[in-house]
Amino acid sequence: MNPWLVAAAASVFLIGLVHSWLGERLVFKHLRRAGLVPDGGEPALRPYQTRILWASWHVVTALAWALAWVLLCLAQPAARAASAGTVEPIIATALAVSGGLVLLSNRGRHPAWIALLAAAALVLGSLR
């Protein structure tokens, strides 16, 4: 197995886990009156907006875990040979753009940009 891609997969999975866990603790706890899906909160948000924000938040985690799975599959020698280095740059670009968006949107205050750019670097490192 390619250790660069295994490390990238682990980091992307961890990003998804931390993203959902901290989101529930720091964001959605204050927007929930009862039940799993938040339905209220600050007056600026309508209930349907709060619900779609919650769903979108966790969609990011599901996609991060799917990406981690793809990276683990690519770490296998047979899949690596079949991809011929075409999939990895696409994944690295998506991770780097995501990291850049987080960096710009929060002026570096949110640490997710570091994890996303590190994961992109790991994927690019696998091409060596």
Secondary structure, DSSP 8 states (H G I E B T S, - for coil): --HHHHHHHHHHHHHHHHHHHHHHHHTGGGG-SSSSS----STTS-HHHHHHHHHHHHHHHHHHHHHHHHHHHHTSHHHHHHHTTSHHHHHHHHHHHHHHHHHHHHTT-STHHHHHHHHHHHHHHTT-
